[in-house]
Amino acid sequence: MAGAVDELVLLERVFLRVGSAETDEQLQNVVSKFLPPVLLKLSSQQEGVRKKVMELLVHINKRIKTRPMVRLPVDALLVQYQDPSASSFVINFTIIYIKMGFPRLTVEEQTELVPIMLNALDSKPQSHQDSLLLLIIPLLGKLKIPTDPVKRSSLFGLNEKPHISKYLLSLLLDMLLLPYGALSPQQSENQSTSNDVSMPVPPGMSEYTFKRVTNENPLRPEELEQIKLGIVKFLSNEIFPNDDILIHLIVAAADTRFSVANLADMELKKVVGSVDWGSPTIPMPLFLMFLGTQTQNVKPNLKKSPASTRIRLKLLTYLCRVTGNGFVIPPSIQVIFDSLYGANTNSRLKTLALNFTGNLVRDANAKLLVKVASVLQSGLNKLIKEGEPAHKGQAFIINGMIGRRFPMIVYHDVSLLELFFKKLESADPDLKLQIREGLLNLITAYKYDINPQECDKNGRINILFALMKFYMNSEEPMVRFAAVKTVATIFPPDHVPSKVLLLLAMGDIKDDVFSEAMKSLYGTSRKNDIDVSASKKIGLSMPTFSDITMYVYNEAEIRLKDPSKRTTIGNHILAFTIPVYTEILLYMRLCLNQSLNVPLTRNVMKHPCESTPIVREYLQSLYKEGDVIEKSPLLQYLYLIKQLMTAYPAIETVCCMLEVVGCVPQLYTVLAKDINWLRDLMNSLKEEIREQAAVLYAVILNYGSSEKDFTDAIDYLIKQTGMKNLESQHGALLGIGNCMERRIMSKLGKDCNRGETLKNAVTTIVSFLNQQNVLLMGAACTSIGLIGKSTSLPLENGNTSRTGSPDAKRPAIGKITKFDVLTQLLEIMKNGKLPSKIRERAARSLGLLCVGEDFPFTKEVIQGLLDTAKETKDVEVHFSIGESLVMCVQGIWSLEARDAWHVLPSDYTPENTMMEKPNDDNLEQLIEDLLKYASETHPNARQAASIWLLALLNSCPDREPIKNKLQVIQKVFMDLLAENNEIVQDVASKGLCLVYECSKSDALLLCLVDQLSTGRRAAIQVSGSTKLFEEGELGKAPTGGNLTTYKELCSLASDLNKPDLIYKFMQIANHNTIWNSKKGAAFGFATIAEKCGKQLQPYLPNIIPKLYRYQYDPTPSVQIPMQNIWHSLVPEPQKTLDMYHNEILEDLLFNLTSSQYRVRQSCCLALQDFMKGFGNRSIHDSVGSMAEVWTQLFRVMDDHHEATRVAANKTAKNLSKLCIRACDISQGKDGVKMMQAILPVFLEKGITSAVSEVRMISLQTISELVGSAGQQLKPFLPQLIPALLLATGELESAKLSYLSARMGAQAQAQEAIDSARASIAKSHFTTETVSKCLQYADATILEELVPKVTELMKGSVGLGTRVACAHFVTLLVIQVGKSLQPYTGKFLASLVNGLTDRNAAIRKQYALAIGHLVGTAKESSLEKLFAKINHWYFEREDDSIRSACAHTLKSIGAHNQDILKNHSDVILPLVFFAMHAEKTPETENTLEVWNEIWSEHSPGTESGIRHNIEVICDTLKTALESPSWTMKAQAASAICTVATKLGSTMDVKHQNSLIKILIAGLAGRTWNGKHKLIKALASICKNCKDSLKSDNSDIDLNELVEAVLRECRKEEINYKIDALESLGNILSSLEIDRFEEVYNIVQSVMNKDSSENSKEEDEDTISAEEIHSNREKVVKLKEVVFETLGKAWPQHSKETQEKYREMLVENCVDCLPKNSRSVQVCIITALCNYVDKVSLLNDAQLTEIEKQNLEKIIGNILKALTYSLSIPKNTRLRKEALNVVFSLAKKLRGSEHFKEFEKLCLMFDEMLPDLSKDNQPEIKSRVTDIRKLLNKE
């Protein structure tokens, strides 16, 4: 009990102390001392004590609330609050006083308490935590955050208290969500009596979160904006993980205040790149914010509402970055549907939602997404039907993507496909492209093999087919294209109706539809590339012949019955259009022959040929006698061919008909009735149709006619040859030859070859051999050859001595013999004027003559053919002659003797001979002759010999004459291998291979290798006819010449230690196009090459690396053979390259710096392709070699060989792109490895290289790497950034630099050019790269980076580098902020030194950088900076430096206004002073900058001067005392402004001080600008006249006036003008009488006549311009003299007035007519001042003398007025005269001098008529005033 009493006594004492405290200080002391212990008493057990404490606290509260300056002991209260032993009662009251006292502290004190308050939060009630955190949050932006990352992360111990950190972040998010209009202080007071929230809960918040941030925290919008800015700054200091603050920055970026949103956006750019968007924990907070609270088991006041549309837009923008597992399916679907169909949405939000949907469909986990895919699709379908046009396109695309990824959802939904086609048909053009894109994705979902078991469930295929068939006929080309694509995709490969649909589409008029249909059918869209033969039919499936034929036949029958579908051609009705019909037949033909090993291209084979027996055998197996057309596909096919052929005979249909009927002659009945029509077809205008019709006619006629009918038909054709129609003659000749050949070959053993018909036919044909028409001549050659190969000609042999030949136009003397035929054919062949085609036919016919019999003139034929060797160089002719020579030496054993319709070449043996083998005599002689020709000097002979030898080797390898001559033949071929003719080389290489195949001799092999290795060859004999170089060959490589290809092949074989492989290589390397021609293909080298390729397979591991490189050899003669070898040996390139990846790369690197430029070049080209990757390989597999690759490549980029340099540069560019992609942040660890491998090379060897191309590619690569590599780049920044800055200068345009130097004498032009150079440097890709780099920069790299950059700024001479450095500093300040402070001094020193640079652009850029940098500078640095600027301005009178100072201050004001405000006492006086510099063209721009600074940072000119008058005056005093005249003049101008703006309010002290300095400055001689001192003095006197005239003034006015008078006596005329003008103003303002002195000074000027001046001027030898200038100065001086006299006329000095009143007027009147108009105006103005001040006019009582004086004065004035008013054209003069009249009238009327007044009236009346005519407004107005004044009298 005693304790309680003591406590009460103590409390009473405290009460007394509190009550007795009178001042705030006393109360603060008492409360600070006693409040914490008093609060502890609340835990007392005694009720009385607690009551007393409550009374005391109530009293304290009342006192404190009314005294905001009283501070509470917050430190002690916080300690007490953290006491774990304190009761809850004590803690609750303690926090009340913490909340009350905390705002009363200074900001510095509050920030110091933040860590303590955060520590106090642990284990405290949530309401307490809210209260304390709300006190802390406004301070977050003002906290000093350490630069050390480790200290930052552990700041305030938040990393050790994750629950506190989490709670703080949630509260910060609520603050950022709080709208600016949510709660104001007024609302807070109104709500104090109620707990209800009067406003609705803002979006994104719950009722609870809204209350907790507003109930105790009334904020104005401006305060809330600052708090949000502080929160964003706090969060950007890397205190929290980026994952935790992402949602805060996104919400802040959506803020309605620009300052908050802009800052958050900048921070977001740094954060989003480091966030793992593939983790589901990242987007979940965004989903929750977007949707609000979705669960039901949450209290109503805790349910958060969905975010506002503005925030949703920002959230969805970043949700679009989510990838992979980051998509959480349920909320993702909710977000999509809420955005598309929710209440709070807009068009932009829907667009973003669709983008998000696209990402979801593309990247989300398929197993999870498939469950909701149908729901998603239904939503998109709804949008397609009901949505806005802008969103429908995206909906179609996404719908297609869903179908592509989850095909089973739409597999049976044909209606969706129909919807797409309907919309595609009717949509707008822009929407069509998007629908098509979606449709092309969607159709893959309907593909037959998605679900083969249900492919045709419920007639699905038929429904789809009907749908496609309908849209195939759409009018819209895009719909037809989509339909073709759909048909090609969704139906099975054996679905015949779909193939027919595609064939119908091939008749489309649109190329893209036609091309797509062709590609779908044949795998290519180019007709010439179609080849569906068994060996090349990879992945291409065709229906069976029977299926497609029957379907087409039935479809044709249906269409023929439908008038809307059929086509009419003349009298014929077709089921299809001609193009479609033709394509159908060609496709059916390919289906017919698809199983055969024959060429299957779009071009129909022209039978008979090598493959004809194969086709014949197959077609014979299909034909069954007695078949009816309804059941026989072959008959149906034939029917369709005939239908088109009769309506529109074209080469394709004729060939198709020939193929069927020729192979199955039993079907001749199809055309038997139309035999005459077919015969007439041989008269077609097209030669190729005539040729094939002749063959077809021969087949039909042979099998369908009797002997008599056949003879009649031949006779008719013979008769037709006599017709005048060229086509009829040509067709008849071909018909005769083909009919006789077919008749003879099909009836062997009978006597049909000895009849009269054959003789007539041969005679007729031979008669055309000497026709002048080449067409008929060619037909005759062909026909005689056809008959000659079938049988012996029914002619006599003839005599070899006979000369001449029969003439078709003239009857021959005697009979035509075989020798005649031979002679004529030889003449045709040797005639170089004839087309090569005709000559080839003649050569072939000569050979065929030796096949049909044991021709008696075989030797003559051979010799005749050999004689043509030198006459032509046509390769085709040589091939034809080669074939004929083979026929000659083979005779009836020749393969040409077979029946080509029935017998394969490999199955042929002659039947009608007793010889076991052909005679070798002719062959031996032929070989001997050819060997001689091969050594001829004529190139044509060598070419012919090589080809003919090759033909013999290929066709007769087993005959003895050839076997015996193999060694000689090889020597010939080896010599020919070095020919300058590529064809001869190629033929020789093939010949060598054939020689080796025949002999397998090691001696021959060694001989070949020796020659190829050493390059030795036999010397060529040169004669007069020798042609050393073929046309186009001159100028090829002189060393090794054209042996290059074969040397490389030999080298390749030798490296493998298998010399005999050279033959294999030579066989494969058939690179010349001649082997692809019809003649060349006959040699069969393709088959040989295929066999050789198989034999080389065991050596591939050693061949592949070299062979890969050889493919890229720059020499085509090496490259093409090597490519052929590669394609032959490597059927699966991807697999092979994958297997030998390392070996190939090693070989390329080793040879990249080879001594041979060709090898270096080929390695460069090979690297381009190799690094692109293949199969499972990518550039990452080569990461270990990348440093070496780039190092070697840099060396080759400086190669002495130009083509190699170009190849290396191209390789470097391609490799650069690959490396950039490989280093992308999405590549993960592989990207890091690649970065570590290549970046050191670029930095150490690339950027610093002396080769410009190397530097350029290095810089470009690094620039791109920065964008793709991200954070991986950080360790390299200290080396990378300086290198890029240096490169900016080095890469600058030399032309601009030169132009700038040229313009050195023209400052403005040079500055404009340099400004452009600076802009280019700042926007250069290297500078942009630096900007990108900086997003990864922080304080940790500054220590290493800053010295390098400052050294660049000091040592670099390039403008580009220095500008880039300045720009870099600016960017660095923005990026790292205050972290830069330790290094600011270094940067500032370099930049300040740069302000003195002679280049204006550099000065401006450095000034701009300083403006940013000072924000991080220490106070001492700022003081030094401003002191230096002041010093420079006042001590160094250099316009360029002053301009730099101005731009520096302007930049500081623009970017750090607070700093300029804090140092305004130093800056503003300088600015004010600088504004008053003399304006010249050089200083005009600088003055504008100074004026701009002043207007921006002063409250107004007058206020600015008044606020800074003290320092301004000090500055002006200093300047006036300066020895510099310019500074004095500038100070005087400034003083004028001060006096004008402040006027009488100027402080007397400053006024007097300035006047004294000005007076002192007037002493001494005249100098340029001294007049400004006098004007300044006059300005002060004028504006401060009241204080100067007062008795308290310290200024001796007489001394002042004397000083000015002294200056007026100076002789320099301009200065005198200014001095007199100022003197007049001073005397007028101060009302001082110094008229006499003034009059004495100006008297000489007044009385000086202009004529005198002219005489003086004439005496001097001066220019006219100077004379004119001097006269103007004299006139100006007179103007000023009279103005000064008027102003100096004393108003209150009677004595002076009496002395000069008459004299002045008289002088004025005398001078008036003698001077110019401008001087006259000044005289009248002086009279006006005189009238206003003269005392005689003011006194009514005058003495007689005074009256006389007045009369005299008035008389003189009236004279002057009369003179002035009489001058009509000078308005100003009249106006001033009228002013004198008005003033004089008022004075005279007021002083009652009526006599003088009358005189004035009379004068005015006299002048009035003239004045009334003046229409000038000011004259009329003044005349009216005077008239009123005079009328009143």
Disulfide bonds with the S-S distance in Angstrom:
none
